[in-house]
Amino acid sequence: MKALQLPAQLTGLQAQGQWDQFKSQITPHDAIVINGSALIDFDSSALAFLLACLRQAKQVGSTCQITGLPPLAHSLAKVYGVDQLLA
């Protein structure tokens, strides 16, 4: 299992840099857990980021689980209709 931690801030300004770091960590045939418990300042870019992580994991034959997202992130995901994808 590979554990990845989201930063406290993940908005459009940080998303690309974080993606570059995370993408290299999503390697074939891993069980990946992304912990969002540190996430404080975020926007819809954080959701796009998480969806990209899930998509990348699927493409390389890995599993990806997202844990610890704050309630506001879950609410935002529900507004965008992607809450079931992040569950």
C-alpha positions in Angstrom: 0.0 0.0 0.0 1.2 3.5 -0.9 -0.1 6.4 1.2 -0.2 9.9 -0.2 -1.1 13.0 1.8 -2.9 16.0 0.3 -1.5 19.4 1.3 -3.4 21.9 3.4 -4.0 24.1 0.4 -5.1 22.7 -3.0 -6.6 25.3 -5.3 -6.0 26.0 -9.0 -2.6 27.6 -8.2 -1.3 24.4 -6.5 -3.1 21.7 -8.5 -0.6 21.3 -11.4 2.4 21.2 -9.1 0.8 18.6 -6.9 -0.4 16.6 -9.9 3.2 16.4 -11.2 4.3 15.0 -7.8 1.3 12.6 -7.3 1.3 11.3 -10.9 4.8 10.0 -10.5 3.7 8.2 -7.3 0.8 6.4 -9.0 2.6 3.3 -10.3 1.3 0.1 -11.8 -0.4 -2.5 -9.5 -0.3 -0.5 -6.3 -3.0 0.0 -3.6 -3.0 3.8 -3.2 -4.6 5.6 -0.3 -4.9 9.4 -0.6 -5.4 11.1 2.8 -7.2 14.4 2.6 -7.4 15.1 6.3 -4.9 18.1 6.1 -7.0 19.8 3.4 -8.2 23.2 4.6 -8.1 25.6 1.7 -9.4 24.1 -1.6 -11.7 24.7 -4.5 -13.1 22.7 -7.4 -9.5 22.1 -8.6 -9.1 19.8 -5.6 -12.0 17.7 -6.9 -10.6 17.6 -10.4 -7.2 16.6 -8.9 -8.7 13.7 -7.0 -10.6 12.5 -10.1 -7.4 12.7 -12.1 -5.7 10.5 -9.4 -8.5 8.0 -9.6 -8.3 7.9 -13.4 -4.5 7.6 -13.4 -4.7 4.7 -10.9 -7.2 2.9 -13.1 -5.1 3.4 -16.2 -2.1 1.8 -14.6 -4.0 -1.1 -13.0 -3.9 0.3 -9.4 -6.6 0.8 -6.9 -7.1 4.2 -5.3 -9.0 5.1 -2.1 -9.6 8.6 -0.9 -9.9 9.0 2.9 -10.2 11.9 5.4 -11.8 14.5 3.2 -13.3 17.3 5.2 -17.1 17.6 5.2 -17.0 20.7 3.0 -15.1 18.8 0.3 -17.8 16.1 0.4 -20.5 18.9 0.0 -18.7 20.4 -2.9 -18.4 17.0 -4.6 -22.1 16.5 -4.1 -22.9 19.9 -5.7 -20.8 18.8 -8.7 -22.3 15.4 -8.8 -19.1 13.5 -8.3 -19.5 12.5 -4.7 -20.1 8.8 -5.6 -16.8 8.7 -7.5 -14.9 9.9 -4.5 -16.6 7.6 -2.0 
